[in-house]
Amino acid sequence: MSQEDDSGFEMGSLPEALGVSEVFLDFQQRLSAVAKIDRPVLLIGERGTGKELAAARLHYLSQRWQGPLVALNCAALSESVLESELFGHEAGAFTGAVKRRMGRFEAADGGTLFLDEIGLVSMTVQEKILRAVEYGVFQRVGGSTSVKVNARIVGATNADLAAMAQDEKFKSDLLDRLSFDVLYLPPLRVRHEDIVYLAMHFAASMARELGLEGVPEFSEAALESLNSHDWPGNVRELKNVVERSVYRSDGEKVDRIEFDPFVNPYLAASDPSSSEPSVVADDLSRPLHDQVRDLEIRLLRKALQAAQFKQQDAANKLGLTYYQFRSLYRKYKDEL
């Protein structure tokens, strides 16, 4: 029976990282090199870039791969709970502490401790993490006995820790200890060759889940939409968008990419503020140029409102490339 650790990855397995772009392969090469050095590492990247996956690869490519990989999201816990989660507590340390409990540092002894969102840790807890990293010892909450531990620390954040240290919002000494090397995860928007490559991978996975005989093809318009999107949510967003678009397709071809699942199809029809005059079919009393102009302005305005004024999303809703949309937007921006 396979064993799983707190990271959610199966012990002994190497988490899959997909990509063919030069920037992605360069990052993987740097990650593989530092994985073999038994020192703390900081992973810095936007949401959805795969910091958890990178941390797992650091562990499984290291000399500690047979040891535990323990993960903790520091953003999800209050200061008191975080301290107990990290260092454990003795029986009677606080109300509800009926017995001694091992913390994540202890659980990661001989392996790797992944601290996600480390930039959100309070200064008080940072001080205790610093002591554990620097001296390899700590005390459980409510305890007086020192506990020795040997764990490699991998921290992750999307914050500017160097700037936080200058503003005295992050301990400079701790930053020095954690940053033997700092790896910046490349956002999807700079991994141009990987967008369609990953989209095909996620589409194939969704097709298998749906029981389809083959993988639906993407139309040229759909591929153009994928390539022109700026992907603020990175790979996680791409996965959701592609899987949703495949699910909503006819199973043979994906003609439309559904970027935003929160678009209300009934909003325009029920919105009392939407009182703009519509173009009357076959209205020969007005020049064609004026009627086309009114239609373009109205659709641009509605697309922007539906996309919460994100121009790339508005372009996708209208079936336009970003540059086509920008051309129309500049033409009518004073009337939108």
C-alpha positions, 0 to 999 in steps of 0.5 A: 500500500502506498503511503501519503504525506501531508503534501498530498503527494504519494511517497516516492513519486515524482510530481509531474511538471509539464512544459516545452518552453525554454523558460520552463526548461531553464527553471526546471534545470535550476530547480534540479540543481539546487534540489541536491544541495541540502539548504533552504530554498525560497520559491517566489511566484504568482498564484497558480504557477505551481509553487506546491509542485515545485516544492514537491519536486525539490524534495523528491529530487533531493537526498531526503526523498525517502524522508517525509514531505510535510506542507503547511499553508501559513495563510490559513491559520491564526498566529496561535494556531500556526505556532501550535501547528509548527511546533506542537504543544504539550498537554494542558498548554491551552484549553482543549490541549488534552495530550501532547501533539507533534508539530510539523517541524517534528513530523518533517524530521529527516525530510522537508518542511514546505511553508506556503505563504511564508510572507504572512507569518507574524514576527513572533512566529518568525522568531521561533522559526528562525531559532529552529532553522538556525539551531535545529531546536525548538520548544513545543507550546507550553513546554520547556524541553528542547526538541531537536529536528533536522528538516530542510525548509522550503518557503513559498510566497508571492510577496516581495520579502526583501522589501518587507525586510526593509520595512521591518515586516519580515525578519532580515535574519530569517530571510538570510537563512531561508534564501540560500537560493531563490527560484522565481517560477515563470508565469504562464504568459511568458511560457508562450509555447506551453499554453497550447501544449498544456491545453491539449494535455488538460483537454485529453484528461477531461475527455477521458473523464467524460468518456469521449472516444477522442480528444475534441479539436480546438478551432483556430479562433479558440486557439487564438483566444488561448494564446492571447489571454494574459492568464492572471491565474496561470496554469491553474486558470488554464486547467479550469478554462480548458476543462470547462470549455471541453465539457461545454463543447459538443465533444468533437470540436471546441469552438468557444473558450469559456474564460468566465463561468460567472457571466450571467446570461440573463443579466442584459435582458433583466437589467433596467439600466440597459435602455439603449436603443437597439438597431432596427432591422432594415431601417433605411431611414438611417445611414448604414454607417451610423447603425454599425457604429451604434451596434459596435459601441453597444456591444463593446460597452456590454462586453466590458461590463460583463468582463468587469472591464478586463479588456482581454476578457471582453475581447474573448466575449466578442470573439476578437483578438486583443489587438482587434478589440484595442483598435475598436476600443481606441476608436470609441473610448470617449463614448464608452 
